[in-house]
């Protein structure tokens, strides 16, 4: 099967109809795409009929066929297709030109504590191998934007997923024994105190200005560092660190004040109720902020 036949076979019905109505123009563009791909990557095997069949499957069905083909970044799509086929030369180029740039890009988005080696390995697996339930993500890359940008988005998602998993693990590991050791050690009282704590935090968060609430979510849920947030908000990192510290202090102070009022207890009793209040409050904040959409 030749390139044109393979391309036609992979088209959706609407695109196939467009192809039949203007076959000469489309075939000319296919030839251009093949030439662009070969020129960009002379060290790779020349574009085969399978490449053009793949091209047909990744074109957006809502676009007119000629326009969709004009937007294709032939060099990037061909490299991605070569990698999907396991071409070692293509894989080396992908690693050298794109994966090598990802750590620097990720440091601008997530905190320095994110295990980048683990993230990059997960990106490689997700992009090139897939799983039992999913095809390799690279199969969905359609060549409409730069391959490097597409990989940065993929890597950022994986990094943020890692941050959220670690936050969930920390939350599950919270030792509630400190809250269980409240006066009289009554389990019902302990549960009531925990509900009061969560309600107090929710109320305090609702009263925060949007910027402070957003920054807290970015720190506690997404794991972003003060330096990365400073770049996003265009302030010095020491200013951002102060904002974070002041917001934490405000939430803790107001939460304690609200608990004292709601429970009618003194400071010493309150300390027993929220023994180890720093970690408990921070983890409760993380959980609440994760579902807060305000």
C-alpha positions in Angstrom: 0.0 0.0 0.0 1.4 3.4 -1.0 1.4 6.6 1.0 -1.8 8.0 -0.5 -3.7 4.8 0.0 -2.6 4.4 3.6 -3.5 8.0 4.3 -6.9 7.6 2.7 -7.6 4.4 4.7 -6.9 6.1 8.0 -9.1 9.1 7.4 -12.5 9.7 9.1 -15.5 9.7 6.8 -15.7 13.5 6.5 -12.0 13.8 5.8 -12.2 11.0 3.3 -14.9 12.8 1.4 -12.8 16.0 1.4 -9.8 13.9 0.1 -11.8 12.5 -2.8 -13.0 16.0 -3.8 -9.5 17.5 -4.0 -7.1 14.6 -4.2 -4.4 16.2 -6.2 -4.0 19.1 -3.7 -4.0 16.8 -0.7 -1.5 14.4 -2.4 0.8 17.4 -3.1 0.7 18.4 0.6 1.4 14.8 1.6 4.5 14.9 -0.6 5.6 18.1 1.1 5.1 16.6 4.5 7.2 13.6 3.6 10.0 15.9 2.2 9.9 18.1 5.3 10.2 15.1 7.6 13.0 13.6 5.6 14.9 16.8 5.5 14.6 17.4 9.2 15.7 13.9 10.1 17.9 12.4 7.4 19.3 9.9 9.9 15.9 8.3 10.3 14.3 5.8 8.0 12.4 7.6 5.3 8.6 8.2 5.9 6.7 5.1 5.1 3.1 4.4 4.2 2.5 3.6 7.9 3.6 7.2 8.8 1.0 8.6 6.5 -1.6 6.3 7.9 -0.8 7.5 11.3 -1.0 11.1 10.1 -4.5 10.5 9.0 -5.6 9.2 12.4 -4.3 12.2 14.4 -5.9 15.0 12.2 -8.6 16.8 14.2 -12.0 15.7 12.7 -13.5 19.1 13.2 -11.0 20.8 10.9 -11.2 21.0 7.1 -8.7 18.5 5.7 -6.5 20.9 3.7 -6.3 23.3 6.7 -5.5 20.5 9.1 -2.6 19.3 6.8 -1.2 22.8 6.5 -0.9 23.1 10.3 1.0 19.8 10.7 4.5 20.1 12.0 6.0 17.4 9.8 9.4 17.2 11.5 7.9 16.8 15.1 5.2 14.4 14.0 7.7 12.2 12.1 10.1 12.1 15.1 7.2 11.1 17.4 6.2 8.4 14.9 9.7 7.0 14.7 9.9 6.8 18.5 6.6 5.0 18.6 8.1 2.5 16.2 11.1 2.0 18.5 13.7 3.5 16.2 16.7 3.8 18.4 18.0 6.8 16.4 14.6 8.6 16.9 14.6 7.7 20.6 18.1 9.2 21.0 17.0 12.4 19.4 13.9 12.6 21.6 16.1 12.2 24.7 18.8 14.6 23.6 16.6 17.4 22.2 13.5 17.2 24.4 13.9 15.1 27.6 17.2 16.8 28.5 15.3 20.1 28.6 12.5 19.0 30.9 14.2 19.3 34.4 14.9 23.0 33.8 11.3 23.5 32.7 9.9 21.6 35.7 11.9 23.6 38.2 9.9 26.7 37.1 6.6 25.0 37.8 7.0 22.8 40.8 9.0 22.7 44.0 12.7 21.6 44.2 11.6 18.7 46.4 9.9 17.0 43.4 11.9 13.8 42.5 12.6 14.8 38.9 14.3 11.5 38.0 11.2 9.6 39.0 9.0 12.1 37.2 11.0 11.8 34.0 10.9 8.0 34.1 7.2 8.1 34.5 6.9 10.6 31.6 9.0 8.2 29.4 6.7 5.3 30.4 3.5 7.2 29.8 4.7 8.7 26.5 6.4 5.8 24.9 5.0 2.6 26.5 1.5 3.4 27.9 -0.1 0.8 30.1 -2.5 -2.1 30.0 -5.4 0.3 29.8 -3.8 3.1 27.7 -1.9 3.4 24.5 1.4 5.4 24.6 0.5 9.1 25.0 2.7 9.9 22.1 0.2 8.2 19.8 -2.2 11.1 20.5 0.3 13.8 19.6 -1.0 15.3 16.4 1.8 17.6 15.3 -0.3 20.8 15.7 2.1 22.3 18.2 5.8 21.9 19.1 6.7 18.4 20.4 8.8 20.0 23.1 5.9 22.0 24.4 3.6 19.0 24.3 6.2 17.0 26.4 6.6 19.9 28.9 2.8 19.8 29.5 2.9 16.1 29.9 5.8 16.2 32.3 4.2 19.0 34.4 1.0 17.0 34.8 3.0 14.0 36.0 5.0 16.2 38.4 1.8 17.7 39.8 0.2 14.2 40.1 3.3 13.1 42.1 2.8 16.1 44.4 -0.8 15.3 45.0 -0.1 11.6 45.7 2.5 12.6 48.3 0.1 15.0 49.9 -2.6 12.3 50.1 0.0 9.9 51.6 0.9 12.5 54.2 -2.7 13.0 55.0 -3.4 9.3 55.4 -0.4 9.0 57.7 -1.6 11.7 60.1 -1.6 10.3 63.6 -4.9 11.2 65.1 -3.9 9.9 68.5 -3.0 13.5 69.5 -6.6 14.5 69.0 -7.8 11.4 70.7 -5.9 12.4 73.8 -8.4 15.2 74.7 -9.9 15.5 78.1 -11.6 12.3 79.3 -10.4 10.5 76.1 -14.0 10.1 74.9 -14.0 8.9 71.2 -17.2 10.9 70.6 -15.5 14.1 71.9 -12.4 13.4 69.8 -14.6 13.2 66.7 -16.4 16.3 67.7 -13.2 18.2 68.2 -11.9 17.1 64.8 -15.1 18.4 63.2 -14.7 21.7 65.0 -11.1 22.0 63.8 -12.1 21.4 60.2 -15.1 23.8 60.4 -12.9 26.5 61.9 -10.3 26.1 59.1 -12.9 26.2 56.4 -14.4 29.4 57.9 -11.0 31.0 58.2 -10.1 30.1 54.6 -13.3 31.5 53.3 -12.4 34.8 54.9 -9.0 35.0 53.2 -8.5 37.3 50.2 -8.4 35.3 47.0 -4.7 35.8 46.4 -3.7 34.3 49.8 -6.1 31.4 49.4 -4.7 30.7 45.9 -1.1 30.8 47.1 -1.9 28.4 50.0 -3.4 26.0 47.5 -0.4 26.2 45.2 2.0 25.6 48.2 0.0 22.8 50.0 -1.7 21.0 47.2 0.5 21.6 44.1 3.8 21.6 46.1 5.0 24.8 44.4 8.0 26.5 46.0 8.4 30.1 47.0 10.8 30.7 44.2 8.5 29.3 41.5 5.6 31.3 42.9 7.7 34.4 43.0 8.3 34.1 39.3 4.6 33.5 38.6 3.6 36.6 40.7 6.6 38.7 39.5 7.9 39.4 43.0 11.2 38.7 44.8 11.3 35.2 46.3 11.8 36.6 49.8 8.6 38.6 49.4 6.8 35.5 48.4 8.3 33.5 51.4 7.0 36.3 53.7 3.5 36.1 52.1 3.4 32.4 52.6 4.7 32.6 56.2 2.3 35.4 57.1 -0.7 33.6 55.6 0.2 30.4 57.5 0.4 32.4 60.7 -2.9 34.2 60.1 -4.7 30.9 59.4 -3.3 29.3 62.5 -4.0 32.3 64.8 -7.6 32.7 63.5 -8.3 29.0 63.7 -7.2 28.8 67.3 -9.2 31.9 68.2 -12.3 30.4 66.5 -11.8 27.1 68.3 -11.5 28.8 71.7 -14.7 30.7 71.1 -16.6 27.7 69.7 -15.5 25.2 72.3 -15.3 27.6 75.3 -11.9 26.3 76.4 -8.8 27.8 77.7 -5.4 27.9 75.9 -4.0 24.9 77.7 -7.0 22.7 76.9 -6.9 23.9 73.3 -3.3 22.8 73.1 -4.3 19.3 74.2 -7.1 19.2 71.6 -4.8 20.2 68.7 -1.6 18.8 70.1 0.9 18.9 67.3 -1.3 21.6 65.7 1.2 22.6 63.0 1.2 19.4 61.1 -2.5 18.6 61.8 -3.6 22.0 60.7 -1.4 22.1 57.6 -2.6 18.6 56.5 -6.2 19.6 57.1 -5.6 22.7 55.1 -4.2 20.7 52.3 -7.2 18.4 52.2 -9.7 21.3 52.3 -7.9 23.4 49.7 -7.8 20.4 47.4 -11.6 20.4 47.1 -12.1 24.1 47.5 -13.0 25.6 44.2 -13.6 29.2 45.3 
